[in-house]
Structure formats: C-alpha cells, structure tokens
C-alpha cells in the first residue's frame, strides 16, 4: 500500500488529547502550532514541544516491518474503524504497541535515544528557540514499554541537565503506549511527588488515535 509522507501533526494532536483527557482543563485551550508544537491560545502561558525517542537497536528491526505492516480484524472491531486505520498509515497505541503503520514507521525512523533527544530539546528551550512562555513542557513519545524506574530516570536526567539554566522545562510528559507519566521538574518538590503514572487502556488509546487521525492539521 502506498502512503502519503508522514507529518508530525497526528502525534501532536494525540499528545494534546492525552494531556486534555488525562490531566484536565489546564490544557483545554491548547492549539497545534510550531516552535513549540502545542501552545496556549494566548501564545504566552503554556508552550509544549512534542518529540519521540527510541533506542537505536529498535530501528533496524522496524525497517523490516515497513512493507508488511498491517492491522488485522479481531472480534468486536468496528470494520469502518479498521478501514480508517489501515488506510491511514498510522498505528500508535493500537494492539498494545505491536502495530506500526507504514507512514508512522518513517516517523519512528527519525527518533533518537531518550537521553539524546532530551539533551537536544533542553538546549533548544534554554537558547530561546521556542520563544517566551510562562511554562514550558516537553512531551516525549516512546513506542516501547517504559517502566516507572526508567521514566523516573529520564525525569531526573532532565532535572540535572537544567540545574544551571535560566530557561527550562517545568514539566516532562512521557507517553509509552499503555503508560503515561506526568513529571514536575520545578524546584523544591519532594522526589516522591515529582512523577505521577497513569495507565492508558485500550479503549482510551483507540479513542485518542481516531480523534487525532480525523482532525484536520
């Protein structure tokens, strides 16, 4: 099946839906723009950059899936939904993360390891690349399962990188298929309150997927 070239807007919309539905009304006014990808409508309150991370070893394995990616019908599936999914070329979150669409594969092929992408984005926000917002957030997609200790390590790495910086991220959000981690990076917070994990069930993931897919970019 031939797909159009991927764009990042699907993932940016997916991120916005997760923030709104999991973390609440604070994110209701977000809009999909650029530098950073998600912004409050007033262009000054909240700015969130959306990116993706994947360990290098996974990329070679994913290359083999490019021409054979496909989602299958199981009992209870809505055929219209399956047709939309098959023709879209995307698949994030579906089938517990085992399905990768043809377009989405190209998206993941450009991913970097978690530490590398965090360091890159921290450098950009501190340089003023993303403008001037009251609160900056970094939203990272992972197509691999991520344990709570690994998510916590990513959060602590970000905090350590930012210690001496004037402009920094106040929040880190990690979406790892069936788990979502909301991390507070601000100073003077007890370690046990910095990270809150949220399970994301199959019904939620499918809802995020279809809503993100059907919206215009």
C-alpha positions, -999 to 999 in steps of 0.1 A, spaced: 0 0 0 13 34 -9 10 61 18 15 98 17 45 112 35 41 113 73 36 146 91 40 152 128 6 167 133 -10 133 141 13 129 171 9 165 182 -29 161 182 -26 128 200 -4 145 227 -29 173 231 -58 148 235 -38 129 262 -30 160 281 -66 172 280 -82 139 289 -58 126 314 -46 158 331 -76 180 327 -89 215 320 -55 232 322 -49 221 286 -83 227 271 -72 258 253 -41 243 236 -37 248 198 -14 230 174 13 254 161 50 253 157 81 262 179 67 248 202 42 224 188 14 229 213 6 263 227 -20 280 248 -42 302 227 -27 334 242 7 324 230 23 331 263 10 308 291 20 273 280 43 260 253 49 223 249 73 207 224 64 172 212 90 147 201 98 110 201 125 87 214 136 52 206 166 32 214 188 27 183 186 -11 184 149 -10 176 153 10 144 169 -19 124 141 -42 135 115 -17 125 130 -14 90 119 -49 83 83 -41 91 79 -13 66 64 -33 38 45 -58 58 28 -36 84 -9 -43 87 -36 -44 113 -60 -74 115 -96 -76 125 -105 -93 158 -139 -99 173 -155 -67 184 -137 -45 160 -156 -19 141 -150 -25 104 -152 11 95 -126 20 121 -103 -8 109 -106 6 73 -97 40 85 -67 27 105 -55 6 75 -56 34 51 -41 60 75 -6 46 77 -6 53 115 -10 29 144 4 44 176 -11 28 207 -30 1 189 -26 -36 196 -6 -28 227 20 -10 206 27 -41 183 12 -24 152 32 1 133 17 17 101 38 25 70 37 63 75 43 60 112 74 39 107 91 68 89 83 89 119 100 65 143 129 61 120 139 97 128 138 91 165 168 93 188 175 76 222 158 92 251 188 109 267 200 123 234 166 138 225 161 153 259 195 169 258 188 183 224 154 198 235 168 212 267 194 230 247 168 245 224 145 257 251 173 273 270 185 291 239 152 308 233 144 287 203 108 281 215 101 317 224 89 331 257 62 312 277 53 312 314 56 274 314 74 251 291 67 214 287 84 186 269 62 157 256 81 126 245 65 96 227 80 62 231 68 32 211 84 8 236 71 0 271 87 22 297 89 11 333 83 36 361 120 35 372 131 42 336 107 71 333 119 84 366 155 82 354 146 102 323 129 128 345 160 131 368 183 133 338 163 163 326 164 180 360 201 175 362 207 190 328 186 221 336 201 229 370 221 259 359 198 271 332 176 302 333 150 290 308 139 254 313 111 229 312 87 229 341 70 197 330 80 164 313 53 142 298 62 107 286 37 86 265 47 50 263 17 33 247 -2 19 277 15 42 303 16 79 306 40 97 330 35 133 341 66 147 357 70 180 376 105 194 371 102 225 392 125 232 422 117 224 458 95 194 453 99 162 472 111 133 450 80 111 457 57 137 443 76 145 412 62 118 389 26 105 386 20 74 364 -13 70 346 -24 37 329 -39 42 294 -62 14 285 -70 1 250 -103 20 247 -86 53 256 -58 46 231 -82 39 203 -102 70 211 -71 92 211 -60 75 178 -92 80 159 -98 115 172 -62 126 163 -65 110 129 -98 126 119 -89 161 128 -75 185 102 -39 196 108 
